[in-house]
Amino acid sequence: MWIRQTRGWSLPESQVTDERIYRGRRRFLQGGAALALGTTLAPRAVFGKPMARLDPLGELAESRFSTDEDLNSYEQITSYNNFYEFGTGKEDPAARAPALLQTEPWSVEISGEVEKPGKVGFEDLLGAHTLEERIYRLRCVEAWSMVVPWAGIPLAEVIKRFQPTSRAKYVRFETLHDPEQMPAQRDDGGGFSWLASLEWPYVEGLRMDEAMNPLALLAVGLYGKEMPAQNGAPIRLVVPWKYGFKSIKSIVRIHFQEEQPVNTWNKIAPNEYGFYANVNPKVDHPRWSQARERRIGDFFKRDTLMFNGYGEQIAHLYKGMDLKKHF
């Protein structure tokens, strides 16, 4: 029998914020954010009543990288997902993952071109770091978007701990491979026959300078609570200037290597999904335009921003590159 253990940083359920209060407070804080931009903000606690049956996180440090756009609701963020290990429908992850995905105990294997390889427990991976709240835009390659209040730690801080060698040019990530927990990984695809032909586990990758950029985040929660199973519990990548499929979920391995990894969707359809997958309204998907997007909850579409609006922080990474060729 699986016995749930409370995380070391968790707060009592009685101290977590109701979503309406949370969203209202965010608007209040954002009103004065311009005065504090570029400064270190004090950590804050979360209080109120629980929003879901997940443990609340402890104190979260505010981040200067957060957007001031209105948040999508907790319900929208946790019920409209792509997590093909649990099915192809947007509702499949929420319907299946909470009952199937067991996230305790959890560990992440560090391997490849690093001085300190090994398997690290989830608690130990996070123990040396302060959790931050990062409110990021999320843009899916399918031309829909959200604004999500993630909680996590900068990927760069984790990478530095394991001391990559000079041969480490790329970082490769792997999702859990467990057909008992993830139906689509079974021989029959869990009822989705075409998924049975995929080469599991799901794989993603970043160039080392992308991984070390301050925006890249290892997220462990959202809305001040632990990461829901359908959103990639217990730990996922968030790369806000790239299409959502780059933000790999339920990570069990981080591998450092000299050659460029072949990510899962690039292997399936290389003419549709490139390695870089930077949000670019000027480069259409072969089957639809990327110039506009639909924010979940909105009726009208809006213009898509280059690099999803994060060009100031990351455009220098691609200086001189042909973004139509390196899509």
PALOTOR-722218 format. One record per residue (C-alpha): residue number from 1; residue in one letter; x, y, z. Coordinates in steps of 0.001 Angstrom, whole numbers, plus 500000, padded with zeros to 6 digits. Last residue first. Layout:
! residues N
nr / rest / px / py / pz
NUM / A / X / Y / Z
...
//
This chain:
! residues 327
nr / rest / px / py / pz
327 / F / 512869 / 525822 / 464231
326 / H / 516543 / 525931 / 463282
325 / K / 515926 / 526474 / 459569
324 / K / 513313 / 529159 / 459994
323 / L / 515215 / 530596 / 462951
322 / D / 518349 / 531109 / 460837
321 / M / 520885 / 531604 / 463618
320 / G / 523037 / 534752 / 463876
319 / K / 521974 / 535524 / 467424
318 / Y / 520085 / 532575 / 468880
317 / L / 521098 / 532777 / 472540
316 / H / 520962 / 536580 / 472367
315 / A / 517160 / 536386 / 472063
314 / I / 516906 / 534931 / 475610
313 / Q / 516117 / 537547 / 478255
312 / E / 514802 / 540389 / 476127
311 / G / 513061 / 537895 / 473867
310 / Y / 510762 / 536610 / 476582
309 / G / 507429 / 537599 / 474996
308 / N / 506511 / 534114 / 473793
307 / F / 509852 / 533995 / 471932
306 / M / 508143 / 536348 / 469469
305 / L / 504694 / 537188 / 470781
304 / T / 501560 / 535499 / 469439
303 / D / 498762 / 537863 / 468502
302 / R / 495494 / 537277 / 470331
301 / K / 492473 / 535075 / 469693
300 / F / 488985 / 535968 / 470884
299 / F / 486803 / 533907 / 473201
298 / D / 489141 / 533735 / 476195
297 / G / 489156 / 530964 / 478812
296 / I / 492287 / 529295 / 477456
295 / R / 494274 / 531956 / 475630
294 / R / 493790 / 531307 / 471926
293 / E / 496811 / 531931 / 469741
292 / R / 497864 / 533937 / 466706
291 / A / 500762 / 533927 / 464237
290 / Q / 501461 / 530202 / 464649
289 / S / 499443 / 529209 / 461599
288 / W / 498350 / 525619 / 461100
287 / R / 499253 / 522278 / 459494
286 / P / 502916 / 522777 / 458547
285 / H / 503464 / 524715 / 461803
284 / D / 504041 / 528320 / 460911
283 / V / 507268 / 530276 / 461334
282 / K / 506670 / 534016 / 461740
281 / P / 504792 / 533685 / 465041
280 / N / 507894 / 532110 / 466614
279 / V / 507802 / 530276 / 469945
278 / N / 511124 / 528448 / 470063
277 / A / 510863 / 524763 / 469185
276 / Y / 514654 / 524236 / 469351
275 / F / 514777 / 520581 / 468335
274 / G / 512228 / 520939 / 465573
273 / Y / 508691 / 519623 / 465430
272 / E / 506779 / 519517 / 462128
271 / N / 509262 / 518261 / 459515
270 / P / 510944 / 516029 / 462103
269 / A / 507684 / 514178 / 462838
268 / I / 508138 / 511276 / 465273
267 / K / 511850 / 511832 / 465978
266 / N / 511352 / 515564 / 466476
265 / W / 508438 / 514757 / 468778
264 / T / 510610 / 512550 / 470987
263 / N / 513748 / 514674 / 471226
262 / V / 516904 / 513638 / 469434
261 / P / 519713 / 514824 / 471667
260 / Q / 522483 / 517076 / 470303
259 / E / 525920 / 515559 / 470866
258 / E / 528287 / 516278 / 473766
257 / Q / 526178 / 514890 / 476582
256 / F / 524690 / 515629 / 479991
255 / H / 521845 / 513405 / 481190
254 / I / 518977 / 514385 / 483504
253 / R / 516795 / 511407 / 484401
252 / V / 513503 / 510804 / 486215
251 / I / 511459 / 513794 / 485045
250 / S / 507685 / 513725 / 485507
249 / K / 506993 / 516228 / 482689
248 / I / 508997 / 517698 / 479787
247 / S / 508683 / 521399 / 479040
246 / K / 509696 / 521117 / 475373
245 / F / 506111 / 520126 / 474467
244 / G / 504987 / 523565 / 475654
243 / Y / 506472 / 525594 / 472836
242 / K / 509591 / 527496 / 473828
241 / W / 510092 / 530879 / 475500
240 / P / 508655 / 529621 / 478792
239 / V / 510998 / 526673 / 479390
238 / V / 509363 / 524807 / 482294
237 / L / 510791 / 521393 / 483197
236 / R / 508910 / 519001 / 485408
235 / I / 509024 / 517637 / 488941
234 / P / 506511 / 515694 / 491056
233 / A / 504323 / 515657 / 489173
232 / G / 503894 / 516498 / 485487
231 / N / 500742 / 518590 / 485112
230 / Q / 498394 / 515610 / 485300
229 / A / 499944 / 514505 / 488588
228 / P / 499321 / 517863 / 490248
227 / M / 502472 / 519761 / 491280
226 / E / 502448 / 520558 / 494986
225 / K / 500630 / 523718 / 496032
224 / G / 501218 / 527461 / 495847
223 / Y / 499203 / 527908 / 492652
222 / L / 501590 / 525558 / 490884
221 / G / 504162 / 523045 / 492055
220 / V / 507476 / 521288 / 491538
219 / A / 508876 / 523280 / 488612
218 / L / 512434 / 522968 / 487349
217 / L / 512829 / 526337 / 485684
216 / A / 514632 / 527824 / 482690
215 / L / 514316 / 531623 / 482899
214 / P / 517813 / 532156 / 484352
213 / N / 519473 / 530690 / 481229
212 / M / 521676 / 527718 / 482116
211 / A / 519528 / 525221 / 480226
210 / E / 519581 / 527413 / 477139
209 / D / 523371 / 527742 / 477355
208 / M / 523643 / 523963 / 477621
207 / R / 521503 / 523266 / 474563
206 / L / 518238 / 521748 / 475642
205 / G / 516710 / 518305 / 475375
204 / E / 513542 / 516267 / 475525
203 / V / 512755 / 512565 / 475756
202 / Y / 509524 / 510635 / 476381
201 / P / 510325 / 507107 / 477484
200 / W / 509221 / 505485 / 475239
199 / E / 509652 / 504923 / 471505
198 / L / 506198 / 505483 / 470112
197 / S / 504399 / 502629 / 468360
196 / A / 501985 / 501994 / 471234
195 / L / 500810 / 505606 / 470944
194 / W / 499184 / 504787 / 467586
193 / S / 496871 / 502259 / 469268
192 / F / 495332 / 504541 / 471862
191 / G / 493549 / 502052 / 474126
190 / G / 496390 / 501886 / 476609
189 / G / 498929 / 501974 / 473791
188 / D / 498451 / 498271 / 473165
187 / D / 501997 / 497349 / 474195
186 / R / 501751 / 499641 / 477199
185 / Q / 503276 / 503142 / 477273
184 / A / 499852 / 504708 / 476751
183 / P / 498697 / 503355 / 480112
182 / M / 501242 / 505213 / 482290
181 / Q / 501326 / 503722 / 485775
180 / E / 501751 / 500082 / 484867
179 / P / 503562 / 501077 / 481668
178 / D / 506376 / 502683 / 483697
177 / H / 508827 / 504908 / 481834
176 / L / 509252 / 508131 / 483800
175 / T / 510157 / 511123 / 481633
174 / E / 513672 / 511663 / 480320
173 / F / 515770 / 514820 / 479994
172 / R / 518862 / 515438 / 477843
171 / V / 521196 / 518366 / 478505
170 / Y / 523527 / 519543 / 475755
169 / K / 527130 / 520712 / 475304
168 / A / 528679 / 518736 / 478164
167 / R / 532267 / 518108 / 477021
166 / S / 533625 / 520876 / 479267
165 / T / 532457 / 518836 / 482260
164 / P / 529181 / 519374 / 484087
163 / Q / 529505 / 520123 / 487836
162 / F / 526620 / 518331 / 489570
161 / R / 525640 / 521277 / 491767
160 / K / 525887 / 523711 / 488840
159 / I / 523070 / 521906 / 487025
158 / V / 520690 / 522361 / 489948
157 / E / 521278 / 526100 / 490114
156 / A / 520922 / 526430 / 486344
155 / L / 517498 / 524756 / 486420
154 / P / 516169 / 527614 / 488513
153 / I / 513935 / 526300 / 491309
152 / G / 510196 / 525742 / 491452
151 / A / 506710 / 527103 / 491877
150 / W / 504595 / 527826 / 488810
149 / P / 501896 / 530478 / 488570
148 / V / 500543 / 529678 / 485078
147 / V / 499348 / 531940 / 482272
146 / M / 497823 / 529873 / 479485
145 / S / 498104 / 529387 / 475716
144 / W / 496576 / 527745 / 472662
143 / A / 498191 / 527520 / 469228
142 / E / 498758 / 523726 / 469017
141 / V / 502475 / 524379 / 469626
140 / C / 501409 / 525270 / 473164
139 / R / 502319 / 528632 / 474675
138 / L / 502734 / 528892 / 478459
137 / R / 503089 / 532429 / 479852
136 / Y / 504965 / 532441 / 483118
135 / I / 504292 / 533371 / 486723
134 / R / 507402 / 532165 / 488557
133 / E / 507077 / 531560 / 492296
132 / E / 510385 / 530596 / 493831
131 / L / 511430 / 527655 / 495990
130 / T / 514699 / 528164 / 497816
129 / H / 517370 / 525565 / 497079
128 / A / 519565 / 523093 / 498970
127 / G / 516760 / 520654 / 499724
126 / L / 515367 / 520454 / 496222
125 / L / 517429 / 517570 / 494878
124 / D / 517648 / 516056 / 498347
123 / E / 513861 / 515875 / 498636
122 / F / 513531 / 514310 / 495196
121 / G / 516178 / 511711 / 495893
120 / V / 519349 / 511901 / 493832
119 / K / 520760 / 509078 / 491720
118 / G / 524373 / 509536 / 490683
117 / P / 526793 / 511633 / 488694
116 / K / 529094 / 514233 / 490297
115 / E / 531786 / 515309 / 487829
114 / V / 529345 / 515498 / 484943
113 / E / 529438 / 514376 / 481303
112 / G / 526837 / 511628 / 481460
111 / S / 524452 / 510986 / 484318
110 / I / 522174 / 512483 / 486977
109 / E / 519357 / 510099 / 487939
108 / V / 516288 / 511699 / 489505
107 / S / 514480 / 510136 / 492445
106 / W / 510911 / 509686 / 493593
105 / P / 509390 / 507917 / 496591
104 / E / 506685 / 509005 / 496362
103 / T / 505316 / 510159 / 492993
102 / Q / 502780 / 507452 / 492234
101 / L / 500929 / 508136 / 488988
100 / L / 497768 / 506070 / 488577
99 / A / 494901 / 507736 / 490445
98 / P / 495943 / 511353 / 489819
97 / A / 497022 / 510499 / 486217
96 / R / 493793 / 509129 / 484794
95 / A / 490997 / 511710 / 484554
94 / A / 493269 / 514755 / 484766
93 / P / 495594 / 513317 / 482102
92 / D / 492674 / 512273 / 479842
91 / E / 490893 / 515652 / 479709
90 / K / 493014 / 517091 / 476899
89 / G / 492515 / 513875 / 474951
88 / T / 495488 / 511866 / 473710
87 / G / 495952 / 509502 / 476617
86 / F / 497816 / 509036 / 479906
85 / E / 501384 / 508859 / 478579
84 / Y / 500220 / 511540 / 476171
83 / F / 500398 / 514292 / 478760
82 / N / 498797 / 517269 / 477000
81 / N / 496655 / 519197 / 479427
80 / Y / 493382 / 521012 / 480000
79 / S / 492086 / 520022 / 483448
78 / T / 494847 / 521248 / 485778
77 / I / 495467 / 524683 / 484290
76 / Q / 491780 / 525400 / 483718
75 / E / 490788 / 524334 / 487236
74 / Y / 493569 / 526356 / 488848
73 / S / 492352 / 529403 / 486963
72 / N / 494407 / 531142 / 484313
71 / L / 496361 / 534026 / 485697
70 / D / 495952 / 537628 / 484590
69 / E / 499129 / 539118 / 483120
68 / D / 501769 / 540684 / 485371
67 / T / 504518 / 538364 / 484120
66 / S / 507015 / 536890 / 486556
65 / F / 510751 / 537259 / 485849
64 / R / 511379 / 539474 / 488886
63 / S / 510618 / 536454 / 491038
62 / E / 508817 / 536222 / 494377
61 / A / 510204 / 533765 / 496911
60 / L / 507828 / 531012 / 497924
59 / E / 507323 / 529976 / 501531
58 / G / 506172 / 526422 / 502074
57 / L / 504217 / 524378 / 499577
56 / P / 500642 / 523273 / 500062
55 / D / 500032 / 519527 / 500010
54 / L / 497579 / 518294 / 497409
53 / R / 493896 / 517556 / 497787
52 / A / 492853 / 520766 / 496049
51 / M / 492279 / 524461 / 496674
50 / P / 493106 / 524476 / 500381
49 / K / 491982 / 527259 / 502712
48 / G / 493748 / 530517 / 503618
47 / F / 497486 / 531219 / 503805
46 / V / 500585 / 531222 / 501612
45 / A / 503848 / 532530 / 503036
44 / R / 506051 / 535153 / 501423
43 / P / 509725 / 535412 / 500617
42 / A / 511182 / 538918 / 500503
41 / L / 511854 / 540464 / 497111
40 / T / 515321 / 540882 / 495686
39 / T / 515433 / 543918 / 493455
38 / G / 515388 / 544064 / 489665
37 / L / 511847 / 545325 / 489502
36 / A / 510672 / 546653 / 492875
35 / L / 508801 / 549765 / 491819
34 / A / 507384 / 547996 / 488782
33 / A / 505965 / 545290 / 491029
32 / G / 503662 / 547656 / 492880
31 / G / 500483 / 546802 / 491001
30 / Q / 501694 / 543235 / 490624
29 / L / 501333 / 542722 / 494349
28 / F / 497685 / 543782 / 494330
27 / R / 496905 / 541716 / 491225
26 / R / 498625 / 538697 / 492815
25 / R / 496603 / 539261 / 495981
24 / G / 493385 / 539020 / 494026
23 / R / 494494 / 535828 / 492288
22 / Y / 495439 / 534193 / 495583
21 / I / 492239 / 535350 / 497280
20 / R / 490161 / 533826 / 494478
19 / E / 492288 / 530645 / 494512
18 / D / 491862 / 530089 / 498255
17 / T / 495236 / 530334 / 499927
16 / V / 496945 / 527607 / 501933
15 / Q / 497436 / 527738 / 505705
14 / S / 494742 / 525329 / 506875
13 / E / 496235 / 522579 / 504723
12 / P / 499326 / 522642 / 506950
11 / L / 502470 / 523811 / 505142
10 / S / 504854 / 521602 / 503192
9 / W / 508623 / 522154 / 503139
8 / G / 509554 / 518648 / 504332
7 / R / 507038 / 516983 / 502079
6 / T / 504217 / 515091 / 503784
5 / Q / 504318 / 511348 / 503277
4 / R / 501673 / 509440 / 501358
3 / I / 501496 / 505741 / 502096
2 / W / 501315 / 503443 / 499070
1 / M / 500000 / 500000 / 500000
//
